[in-house]
Amino acid sequence: MIAGGAGFVGSHLSRSLLARGHGVVCVDDLSTGSRANIDDLLDQPGYEFVHADVSDTPVRNVDVVAHLASPASPVDYDRMPLHTLRANSFGTHRLIEVADRVGARFCFTSTSEVYGDPLVHPQPEEYWGNVDPVGPRSCYDEGKRFGEALVVAARRELSLRANIVRPFNTYGPGMRRDDGRVIPEMISAAMADRPLMIHGDGQQTRSFCYVADLVEGLSHVLLDEEADGLILNIGNPREITMLDLARRIIKVAGGRGELCFIEARPGDPERR
């Protein structure tokens, strides 16, 4: 079962698992995901799509429950803060109930945002982070941190077999052009001959992970019957500044677009 299976990462993960011969139950309310992402899967044997909010996930007899159901773009969780918090709190609780009832293993897809604006570089899994609990990103950051706490409590109280993965900035085919995350945002601007917006001085960094690599890492966790209690970062150790990223995109786009420096985003981490 993949909650959020019609989203960017969830649809890639579903496609990969089906190709390996596994059945997939996709649960998605399509608030940020899209039916277009899974059109090619709907008629495949072993695939079931359930249009439902993650908090109302029905019980299915599955071996593994993977929770990817949350807005993950600043644009999305800025316009849906309560929905984001609900997906990572009530939604996580409901999926834990489903997994516990059918004896399934559980995997919570958290985020590198749990580290906030980190003071330690690179960020190891043992780092507790530097997070603003009431800042502009708090609905996502704190929602994911609370979801992690729920998973840990369920392992302790219910003996639930569960793991936590923390993906770092992921990109690849299938992202919405209006997603709001930096790579599709800059590519869309360059293709439309619009300025590429650089927040602040552009020296803030990210480490981008290609979606196929994230899916491979997630699959190892989901399919490992012995894995339990793991907390794993999945990403790319190479940093790139936003200014360098913009210049590369302009070059690949044949010189289309230009740099435009604007005010820094509140709460934007300096290094990730």
Backbone bond lengths (Angstrom), bond angles and torsions (degrees), N, CA, C in turn:
res aa  C-N    CA-C-N  psi(-1)  N-CA   C-N-CA  omega(-1)  CA-C   N-CA-C  phi
1 M - - - 1.463 - - 1.522 108.92 -
2 I 1.335 115.39 127.40 1.459 120.48 177.83 1.523 108.07 -119.17
3 A 1.317 116.59 107.04 1.460 121.03 174.06 1.523 107.66 -80.36
4 G 1.347 115.67 127.67 1.455 119.49 -171.22 1.514 111.29 85.90
5 G 1.319 116.79 23.73 1.452 121.69 -174.23 1.516 115.18 -72.61
6 A 1.345 117.49 -10.35 1.469 120.13 176.54 1.520 111.56 -98.50
7 G 1.314 116.82 6.34 1.454 121.07 177.75 1.521 111.64 -84.34
8 F 1.318 115.62 -176.50 1.459 122.26 -177.52 1.525 111.66 -57.12
9 V 1.336 116.97 -60.43 1.464 120.16 -178.63 1.524 110.72 -72.97
10 G 1.336 117.04 -41.41 1.459 120.60 -176.93 1.511 113.83 -59.54
11 S 1.330 117.43 -38.52 1.470 120.04 179.76 1.529 111.01 -69.29
12 H 1.342 117.10 -38.80 1.466 119.96 176.28 1.530 110.72 -64.50
13 L 1.337 116.14 -41.29 1.462 120.25 179.49 1.525 110.67 -65.18
14 S 1.338 117.05 -42.60 1.466 120.85 178.47 1.521 110.97 -59.11
15 R 1.323 115.91 -45.70 1.464 121.64 -178.16 1.534 110.37 -62.14
16 S 1.324 116.45 -41.55 1.456 120.96 -179.70 1.524 111.42 -66.61
17 L 1.322 117.78 -42.55 1.467 120.88 -178.71 1.523 111.18 -68.94
18 L 1.331 117.55 -39.11 1.464 120.41 176.30 1.520 110.94 -61.96
19 A 1.328 116.36 -39.65 1.464 120.62 179.46 1.524 111.53 -64.81
20 R 1.326 116.77 -24.90 1.464 121.32 178.39 1.526 111.95 -87.37
21 G 1.341 116.69 -0.28 1.459 120.18 176.78 1.512 115.41 95.83
22 H 1.322 117.65 10.66 1.461 120.69 179.56 1.525 110.93 -92.95
23 G 1.319 116.70 151.05 1.450 121.31 170.42 1.516 109.56 -82.91
24 V 1.329 117.01 150.31 1.466 121.68 -178.02 1.523 109.81 -134.48
25 V 1.329 116.09 128.00 1.459 122.10 168.62 1.521 106.94 -104.24
26 C 1.320 116.64 116.39 1.465 122.29 179.88 1.512 109.32 -99.23
27 V 1.335 116.96 125.09 1.462 122.58 175.07 1.520 107.68 -114.83
28 D 1.332 117.25 122.34 1.462 119.82 -177.88 1.521 109.35 -157.55
29 D 1.337 116.97 138.98 1.470 120.37 176.95 1.524 111.86 -93.46
30 L 1.334 116.70 -0.16 1.470 124.02 177.39 1.530 112.60 61.98
31 S 1.325 117.19 25.41 1.474 120.07 177.25 1.522 111.00 -71.60
32 T 1.326 117.01 -34.69 1.462 120.74 173.59 1.525 110.96 -127.88
33 G 1.318 117.20 -20.78 1.454 121.13 174.09 1.521 109.75 -78.53
34 S 1.322 116.26 -178.91 1.461 120.36 -176.00 1.519 110.31 -147.58
35 R 1.332 115.29 140.32 1.455 119.33 174.91 1.539 110.73 -61.68
36 A 1.339 116.66 -29.93 1.465 120.10 178.60 1.528 111.50 -60.38
37 N 1.338 117.21 -29.85 1.465 120.73 179.72 1.530 112.37 -65.98
38 I 1.343 116.59 -23.88 1.469 120.04 -173.73 1.526 112.88 -122.09
39 D 1.332 117.10 11.30 1.468 120.51 -179.22 1.523 112.15 -53.46
40 D 1.324 116.01 -39.76 1.469 119.54 -177.26 1.520 112.80 -75.68
41 L 1.345 116.78 -7.94 1.470 120.56 -177.53 1.521 112.91 -101.06
42 L 1.323 117.51 -20.80 1.460 121.56 -168.72 1.528 113.57 -59.24
43 D 1.314 117.59 -32.53 1.469 120.75 -178.55 1.517 113.00 -99.64
44 Q 1.329 116.48 5.93 1.463 118.23 -178.87 1.526 110.47 -78.22
45 P 1.338 117.89 139.83 1.466 120.92 175.46 1.526 110.43 -59.65
46 G 1.307 115.86 136.82 1.466 120.00 177.77 1.506 114.23 88.56
47 Y 1.350 117.75 2.94 1.461 120.45 -179.65 1.525 109.96 -113.50
48 E 1.326 116.13 132.59 1.462 121.89 176.54 1.524 109.27 -130.87
49 F 1.311 116.90 130.24 1.458 121.81 176.47 1.524 109.27 -106.70
50 V 1.335 116.03 126.48 1.463 122.60 177.31 1.522 107.86 -116.66
51 H 1.326 116.32 114.58 1.461 120.94 179.14 1.528 108.22 -84.44
52 A 1.326 116.56 99.09 1.462 120.66 -175.99 1.514 109.96 -158.72
53 D 1.322 115.32 151.39 1.457 120.64 170.15 1.522 108.26 -66.57
54 V 1.323 116.09 143.38 1.463 119.62 -176.81 1.534 111.45 -59.41
55 S 1.322 117.69 -28.52 1.467 121.04 178.92 1.519 111.99 -68.61
56 D 1.343 116.94 -17.06 1.469 121.93 179.58 1.521 111.38 -113.13
57 T 1.307 117.55 26.73 1.460 121.54 -178.03 1.527 110.73 -57.97
58 P 1.341 117.74 126.73 1.466 120.03 177.66 1.524 111.11 -75.11
59 V 1.318 116.04 158.81 1.460 120.84 177.36 1.524 109.32 -78.09
60 R 1.311 115.95 132.01 1.454 122.62 173.81 1.530 107.67 -133.76
61 N 1.310 116.43 149.17 1.453 120.84 -179.74 1.528 109.13 -82.26
62 V 1.328 116.50 88.62 1.461 122.68 -177.05 1.528 110.05 -122.08
63 D 1.320 115.27 164.76 1.473 121.06 -179.96 1.522 112.70 -91.70
64 V 1.342 115.17 -30.56 1.465 120.86 -175.97 1.525 108.93 -139.56
65 V 1.322 116.15 138.99 1.464 122.36 173.40 1.524 107.69 -116.08
66 A 1.343 115.93 123.45 1.468 121.30 179.20 1.520 108.99 -115.13
67 H 1.323 116.38 126.38 1.469 121.94 -176.90 1.523 109.65 -101.60
68 L 1.341 115.67 102.95 1.468 121.89 174.46 1.523 110.60 -119.05
69 A 1.332 116.94 13.26 1.473 120.94 -170.50 1.529 111.17 -88.65
70 S 1.311 115.59 88.55 1.460 120.55 174.52 1.518 108.70 -162.87
71 P 1.332 118.38 140.42 1.466 118.56 167.53 1.529 108.82 -54.01
72 A 1.333 116.68 137.28 1.462 120.19 -175.75 1.520 113.33 -124.22
73 S 1.312 116.81 -2.73 1.461 121.21 179.55 1.522 109.73 -103.18
74 P 1.339 118.18 140.50 1.470 119.65 176.50 1.524 113.03 -53.48
75 V 1.329 117.54 -35.33 1.468 120.37 178.15 1.519 110.50 -62.68
76 D 1.340 116.65 -42.51 1.462 120.84 -176.96 1.522 112.19 -73.43
77 Y 1.336 117.15 -47.15 1.462 115.82 -176.60 1.523 112.21 -77.59
78 D 1.349 117.41 -14.39 1.458 119.78 172.72 1.529 110.80 -71.89
79 R 1.353 117.15 -35.49 1.467 119.49 179.66 1.527 112.12 -89.23
80 M 1.343 117.81 -13.36 1.466 121.35 -178.56 1.531 111.25 -133.47
81 P 1.329 117.98 57.04 1.466 118.31 -176.00 1.531 113.69 -64.10
82 L 1.331 117.50 -40.71 1.465 119.50 -179.41 1.527 110.80 -69.53
83 H 1.313 116.44 -40.02 1.461 121.02 177.25 1.525 109.90 -60.58
84 T 1.329 116.64 -40.86 1.463 121.70 179.65 1.523 111.00 -64.04
85 L 1.329 115.93 -46.03 1.465 120.11 178.57 1.526 111.24 -63.80
86 R 1.333 116.40 -39.83 1.469 120.15 -178.85 1.532 111.17 -66.06
87 A 1.345 116.53 -40.64 1.463 119.78 -179.61 1.521 111.94 -61.68
88 N 1.331 116.41 -36.27 1.460 120.41 -176.69 1.524 113.85 -91.09
89 S 1.319 117.05 -7.88 1.472 120.33 177.35 1.527 109.87 -110.64
90 F 1.347 117.58 -76.58 1.463 120.38 178.04 1.532 111.00 -59.54
91 G 1.341 116.56 -39.67 1.456 119.87 -179.55 1.516 112.00 -63.02
92 T 1.328 116.40 -45.10 1.463 120.46 178.07 1.522 110.67 -62.73
93 H 1.334 116.26 -42.85 1.471 121.02 179.92 1.527 110.36 -60.30
94 R 1.351 116.68 -44.08 1.465 119.73 -178.74 1.526 111.16 -65.76
95 L 1.315 117.96 -41.93 1.467 119.99 -179.82 1.524 111.33 -67.24
96 I 1.318 117.10 -33.67 1.469 120.32 174.52 1.529 109.41 -63.91
97 E 1.351 117.11 -41.28 1.463 120.58 176.79 1.522 111.45 -59.49
98 V 1.338 115.91 -45.32 1.465 120.35 179.55 1.524 110.58 -61.37
99 A 1.329 116.79 -48.27 1.462 120.73 -179.19 1.521 111.21 -61.86
100 D 1.319 116.95 -41.93 1.464 121.04 -179.47 1.527 110.70 -64.98
101 R 1.334 117.13 -39.87 1.464 120.79 -176.37 1.524 111.72 -66.30
102 V 1.335 117.40 -37.75 1.473 119.42 -176.10 1.535 112.49 -101.83
103 G 1.337 116.78 2.90 1.459 120.09 178.35 1.516 113.97 73.27
104 A 1.333 116.37 29.31 1.464 120.84 -179.01 1.525 111.08 -89.63
105 R 1.331 114.74 156.44 1.456 119.88 170.61 1.521 108.73 -78.93
106 F 1.336 116.36 157.64 1.465 121.01 -174.16 1.522 109.70 -128.28
107 C 1.326 116.30 138.44 1.472 121.05 176.02 1.523 108.58 -130.57
108 F 1.307 116.04 119.91 1.463 121.86 178.21 1.512 109.09 -97.96
109 T 1.339 116.05 118.90 1.463 120.45 176.03 1.518 108.22 -86.99
110 S 1.310 115.10 102.37 1.462 122.16 -179.85 1.533 108.22 -87.96
111 T 1.303 118.37 -136.81 1.463 121.46 -176.02 1.517 110.31 -165.56
112 S 1.313 115.88 156.26 1.463 120.38 172.58 1.525 111.08 -67.37
113 E 1.340 116.80 -14.75 1.472 120.37 178.52 1.533 111.88 -64.46
114 V 1.339 118.36 -15.95 1.470 119.30 177.65 1.527 110.47 -64.77
115 Y 1.338 117.59 -16.82 1.463 120.88 176.99 1.523 111.98 -85.72
116 G 1.349 117.68 -8.58 1.453 121.06 178.23 1.523 112.18 62.57
117 D 1.325 116.16 -136.35 1.464 122.37 173.71 1.525 105.83 -96.15
118 P 1.322 118.18 87.59 1.462 121.52 -164.96 1.523 113.76 -66.85
119 L 1.321 114.27 149.63 1.463 122.46 176.50 1.522 111.22 -103.14
120 V 1.345 116.30 -1.60 1.463 122.98 -179.50 1.519 107.96 -123.09
121 H 1.346 116.82 131.80 1.470 121.60 -177.69 1.519 110.14 -133.69
122 P 1.350 117.48 132.54 1.460 126.97 -11.43 1.523 110.53 -68.66
123 Q 1.333 117.89 174.80 1.457 121.90 -176.18 1.530 110.64 -91.10
124 P 1.337 117.86 109.44 1.462 119.94 174.68 1.532 110.11 -81.28
125 E 1.313 116.26 161.12 1.470 120.26 -178.46 1.523 112.88 -61.70
126 E 1.323 116.76 -23.98 1.466 119.32 -178.26 1.525 113.07 -79.64
127 Y 1.333 117.24 -11.96 1.465 121.13 -177.44 1.528 110.26 -71.57
128 W 1.346 116.98 135.67 1.469 121.85 -175.99 1.522 112.67 -85.82
129 G 1.316 117.67 -15.73 1.452 119.97 175.79 1.519 114.55 92.52
130 N 1.333 114.02 175.41 1.468 122.99 -179.45 1.531 106.02 -139.55
131 V 1.345 115.29 82.88 1.461 121.48 -166.93 1.526 110.95 -113.09
132 D 1.326 116.22 137.24 1.462 122.72 173.82 1.531 108.26 -88.40
133 P 1.349 118.93 111.00 1.467 120.49 -174.68 1.523 114.02 -74.21
134 V 1.329 118.40 -10.18 1.472 120.27 -179.61 1.531 111.54 -126.34
135 G 1.323 117.88 13.90 1.459 121.86 -178.52 1.521 112.54 -80.82
136 P 1.337 117.39 -176.94 1.470 121.75 -175.75 1.524 113.86 -66.09
137 R 1.333 117.55 -20.79 1.465 120.99 179.16 1.524 112.50 -101.08
138 S 1.326 117.75 3.72 1.462 120.42 -169.19 1.523 113.54 -64.18
139 C 1.348 117.94 -31.06 1.467 118.55 -179.09 1.526 110.45 -61.83
140 Y 1.328 116.72 -34.20 1.465 121.03 178.95 1.522 111.40 -85.16
141 D 1.343 116.40 -50.82 1.464 120.66 -178.51 1.525 111.47 -57.81
142 E 1.331 116.11 -52.95 1.461 120.44 -176.02 1.524 111.49 -73.73
143 G 1.342 117.10 -30.86 1.458 119.39 174.91 1.518 110.98 -60.69
144 K 1.321 116.67 -44.66 1.461 120.81 179.35 1.530 111.25 -68.81
145 R 1.315 116.87 -38.32 1.465 119.32 179.26 1.532 110.34 -65.18
146 F 1.353 115.64 -39.41 1.461 119.39 176.98 1.527 110.49 -66.02
147 G 1.342 116.66 -40.15 1.457 120.09 177.10 1.524 111.60 -59.21
148 E 1.326 116.67 -41.04 1.459 120.02 177.02 1.527 111.01 -62.16
149 A 1.334 115.99 -41.78 1.470 119.77 179.07 1.531 111.00 -62.84
150 L 1.344 117.21 -38.46 1.465 121.15 176.64 1.526 111.08 -60.95
151 V 1.317 116.15 -43.78 1.464 120.32 -179.43 1.521 110.90 -62.27
152 V 1.325 116.18 -44.79 1.466 120.53 -179.91 1.533 110.28 -63.41
153 A 1.342 116.92 -40.78 1.470 120.70 179.06 1.525 110.98 -65.64
154 A 1.340 116.93 -39.11 1.468 120.59 -179.98 1.525 111.49 -67.15
155 R 1.319 116.99 -35.95 1.468 119.45 175.59 1.513 110.59 -63.34
156 R 1.328 115.57 -40.54 1.457 119.84 -177.03 1.529 112.05 -72.89
157 E 1.346 116.55 -44.61 1.465 119.94 -172.99 1.523 113.51 -88.48
158 L 1.328 117.26 -35.16 1.465 121.06 -174.93 1.522 112.87 -105.69
159 S 1.335 116.87 -4.43 1.470 122.14 -173.40 1.524 111.14 58.41
160 L 1.339 115.72 32.05 1.456 121.55 177.34 1.530 109.40 -68.19
161 R 1.314 116.35 132.78 1.466 120.61 174.30 1.525 107.13 -81.55
162 A 1.316 116.11 114.88 1.471 118.87 -171.13 1.513 111.92 -148.53
163 N 1.346 114.32 150.42 1.458 122.16 177.23 1.520 109.94 -133.57
164 I 1.327 115.53 158.24 1.459 122.63 178.47 1.528 107.86 -124.41
165 V 1.324 116.26 129.01 1.470 119.92 173.67 1.524 108.64 -118.14
166 R 1.314 115.89 143.22 1.469 122.17 -179.46 1.531 109.20 -119.92
167 P 1.331 117.35 90.99 1.459 119.45 177.78 1.530 111.33 -68.71
168 F 1.321 114.96 143.40 1.467 120.62 170.56 1.528 107.66 -95.42
169 N 1.313 117.38 174.70 1.472 122.88 -170.70 1.533 112.07 -45.71
170 T 1.327 115.63 115.63 1.456 121.78 -175.27 1.526 110.34 -109.26
171 Y 1.331 116.11 144.61 1.465 120.36 -180.00 1.519 109.09 -143.52
172 G 1.325 116.60 165.25 1.455 120.58 176.20 1.509 111.84 150.13
173 P 1.340 117.33 -175.62 1.460 122.29 -178.10 1.532 111.18 -59.17
174 G 1.323 115.77 143.67 1.457 120.18 176.72 1.521 114.11 98.83
175 M 1.332 118.14 -6.81 1.463 119.19 175.14 1.525 108.93 -71.06
176 R 1.332 116.75 142.06 1.458 120.38 175.13 1.525 109.51 -67.33
177 R 1.325 116.20 142.27 1.461 119.11 178.23 1.524 111.38 -66.82
178 D 1.345 117.09 -25.24 1.463 120.81 177.82 1.522 111.10 -100.36
179 D 1.329 116.67 21.97 1.461 122.71 -176.28 1.525 111.86 -58.18
180 G 1.330 116.84 -35.30 1.456 120.65 179.66 1.510 113.98 95.03
181 R 1.341 117.07 -16.96 1.459 118.41 175.43 1.524 109.42 -75.72
182 V 1.305 116.00 158.04 1.457 120.14 -160.55 1.531 114.07 -64.91
183 I 1.326 119.11 -39.65 1.463 118.94 -176.06 1.530 111.72 -67.14
184 P 1.348 120.57 -53.32 1.472 117.56 177.40 1.524 112.66 -64.50
185 E 1.329 117.12 -30.83 1.463 120.41 179.15 1.525 110.72 -63.93
186 M 1.346 116.52 -45.99 1.462 120.07 -179.21 1.526 112.00 -71.99
187 I 1.327 117.12 -39.21 1.463 119.90 178.87 1.530 110.38 -62.98
188 S 1.334 116.47 -44.01 1.467 120.53 179.72 1.524 110.80 -61.50
189 A 1.336 116.02 -40.76 1.466 119.74 179.26 1.528 110.95 -64.29
190 A 1.339 117.01 -45.29 1.462 120.33 -178.73 1.523 111.17 -63.42
191 M 1.345 116.69 -41.63 1.467 119.84 -178.45 1.529 112.15 -67.59
192 A 1.331 116.00 -25.00 1.467 120.14 179.65 1.527 112.19 -98.53
193 D 1.347 116.83 9.26 1.467 121.77 -177.81 1.519 112.22 57.57
194 R 1.333 115.18 34.92 1.465 120.17 175.46 1.529 108.78 -101.43
195 P 1.335 117.64 159.51 1.463 119.80 177.23 1.528 111.56 -63.82
196 L 1.321 115.92 143.66 1.458 121.77 173.62 1.521 107.71 -89.15
197 M 1.324 116.36 115.56 1.458 121.54 -174.67 1.523 111.26 -76.70
198 I 1.324 116.25 125.24 1.460 123.29 176.16 1.520 107.63 -109.82
199 H 1.329 116.30 114.85 1.459 120.45 -179.72 1.532 109.46 -80.77
200 G 1.327 116.55 126.09 1.461 120.78 -177.10 1.521 110.62 69.76
201 D 1.353 116.06 -141.22 1.467 119.50 -177.81 1.529 112.60 -91.31
202 G 1.330 116.63 -2.43 1.458 119.87 177.84 1.510 114.88 79.16
203 Q 1.333 117.62 8.14 1.465 120.03 -178.54 1.529 112.66 -89.43
204 Q 1.340 116.73 -4.74 1.467 118.73 175.54 1.528 109.39 -66.27
205 T 1.324 117.25 145.78 1.462 121.48 -173.17 1.527 112.11 -116.67
206 R 1.329 114.07 156.45 1.460 122.97 169.85 1.530 107.38 -139.10
207 S 1.342 116.20 161.15 1.461 121.57 172.41 1.521 106.53 -119.23
208 F 1.309 116.74 112.15 1.462 121.45 -171.72 1.524 111.52 -92.08
209 C 1.322 115.10 132.90 1.456 122.48 -179.54 1.525 108.93 -112.10
210 Y 1.334 117.19 125.74 1.460 120.82 178.85 1.531 109.20 -69.25
211 V 1.318 116.28 141.11 1.465 121.08 -170.41 1.526 112.47 -59.13
212 A 1.334 118.67 -35.90 1.464 120.17 179.74 1.525 111.11 -63.80
213 D 1.338 116.95 -33.41 1.469 120.44 178.08 1.521 110.75 -71.28
214 L 1.343 116.37 -40.38 1.464 119.47 176.34 1.525 110.49 -61.88
215 V 1.331 116.95 -44.94 1.464 121.43 -179.90 1.524 110.74 -60.56
216 E 1.326 116.72 -40.93 1.466 119.92 178.32 1.526 110.46 -61.80
217 G 1.328 116.61 -44.57 1.458 119.97 178.30 1.521 112.41 -63.79
218 L 1.347 116.38 -45.47 1.463 120.49 177.69 1.527 111.48 -59.69
219 S 1.329 116.21 -41.38 1.458 120.25 -177.94 1.517 111.38 -62.50
220 H 1.330 116.95 -39.95 1.465 120.03 177.35 1.525 110.76 -58.32
221 V 1.332 116.50 -41.54 1.465 120.31 -179.50 1.532 110.47 -69.80
222 L 1.336 116.89 -45.85 1.464 121.09 -176.50 1.527 112.11 -64.24
223 L 1.324 117.48 -36.73 1.459 121.06 -172.41 1.520 113.68 -94.20
224 D 1.317 117.43 -2.71 1.466 121.14 179.26 1.526 109.13 -88.50
225 E 1.329 115.79 104.42 1.462 120.25 -176.06 1.522 112.59 -68.43
226 E 1.319 117.04 -17.78 1.466 120.76 -178.97 1.531 112.28 -91.23
227 A 1.345 116.57 -15.17 1.470 119.34 -176.31 1.521 110.36 -71.60
228 D 1.313 116.23 128.12 1.469 120.97 178.77 1.523 108.44 -157.53
229 G 1.324 116.00 131.08 1.453 120.55 176.82 1.517 114.10 82.85
230 L 1.327 117.03 11.16 1.464 120.21 -179.21 1.526 111.16 -78.18
231 I 1.321 115.83 143.37 1.464 122.34 167.40 1.526 105.71 -125.35
232 L 1.354 115.85 114.83 1.458 119.98 -169.97 1.522 111.99 -129.66
233 N 1.324 116.64 127.56 1.463 121.01 166.25 1.526 108.30 -76.12
234 I 1.328 117.03 138.77 1.463 121.25 172.39 1.519 107.09 -127.34
235 G 1.318 116.68 117.65 1.459 119.15 -176.82 1.513 111.83 -173.33
236 N 1.302 114.82 -152.15 1.459 123.80 -174.94 1.527 106.89 -130.95
237 P 1.323 119.46 127.75 1.462 120.48 -176.56 1.526 114.95 -74.96
238 R 1.349 117.71 -7.05 1.475 120.00 -175.95 1.516 110.68 -91.35
239 E 1.322 116.54 124.85 1.466 122.56 178.38 1.524 111.01 -87.16
240 I 1.319 115.58 152.84 1.463 120.99 171.35 1.526 107.73 -142.73
241 T 1.338 116.74 138.37 1.463 118.86 177.00 1.525 109.27 -77.47
242 M 1.321 115.66 155.53 1.456 119.91 179.59 1.531 111.19 -65.86
243 L 1.330 116.18 -30.11 1.462 119.86 177.79 1.527 110.35 -67.53
244 D 1.319 116.95 -43.75 1.463 120.82 178.40 1.521 110.57 -65.98
245 L 1.325 117.04 -39.69 1.465 120.66 177.47 1.524 110.65 -59.16
246 A 1.322 116.56 -46.49 1.471 120.40 -179.65 1.522 110.95 -61.09
247 R 1.315 117.34 -42.63 1.469 120.82 -179.81 1.530 110.97 -64.01
248 R 1.334 116.79 -39.02 1.463 119.90 178.79 1.525 110.68 -65.40
249 I 1.320 117.04 -41.70 1.468 120.59 -179.24 1.525 110.35 -65.29
250 I 1.319 116.96 -41.65 1.477 120.19 177.16 1.531 110.21 -60.96
251 K 1.325 116.89 -40.26 1.466 120.51 179.77 1.526 110.90 -65.16
252 V 1.347 116.65 -46.43 1.467 120.57 -179.82 1.529 110.92 -64.48
253 A 1.343 116.34 -31.93 1.467 120.76 179.80 1.523 112.27 -81.53
254 G 1.309 117.19 9.72 1.461 120.30 176.99 1.513 113.66 76.07
255 G 1.321 115.89 29.77 1.458 120.26 177.50 1.519 113.91 85.47
256 R 1.337 117.10 6.06 1.465 119.45 179.22 1.520 109.88 -77.28
257 G 1.335 115.85 145.54 1.456 120.98 -178.60 1.515 111.18 86.49
258 E 1.309 115.36 164.61 1.461 121.21 177.92 1.518 108.41 -147.46
259 L 1.315 116.01 163.32 1.458 120.94 -178.49 1.521 110.74 -80.44
260 C 1.337 115.32 139.55 1.457 121.28 176.09 1.517 108.43 -137.78
261 F 1.334 117.36 115.69 1.461 121.74 -177.41 1.528 109.95 -89.03
262 I 1.345 115.18 127.65 1.464 121.11 179.07 1.525 109.36 -128.72
263 E 1.309 115.82 178.26 1.462 121.57 -176.71 1.522 111.10 -61.24
264 A 1.335 116.38 143.08 1.470 121.69 179.50 1.533 109.68 -64.48
265 R 1.333 116.23 147.05 1.465 121.24 176.90 1.526 109.75 -74.08
266 P 1.331 118.05 134.69 1.474 119.91 175.12 1.516 110.66 -60.49
267 G 1.332 116.65 132.82 1.457 121.45 176.59 1.506 114.63 77.74
268 D 1.329 118.71 6.32 1.468 121.60 -178.20 1.535 109.13 -71.70
269 P 1.348 118.62 120.04 1.466 119.74 -179.50 1.525 112.18 -61.82
270 E 1.333 116.81 142.69 1.452 121.22 179.96 1.518 112.73 -76.42
271 R 1.352 115.99 -36.66 1.463 119.63 179.54 1.515 108.96 -138.45
272 R 1.325 114.74 140.17 1.466 118.72 177.37 1.512 106.65 -146.11
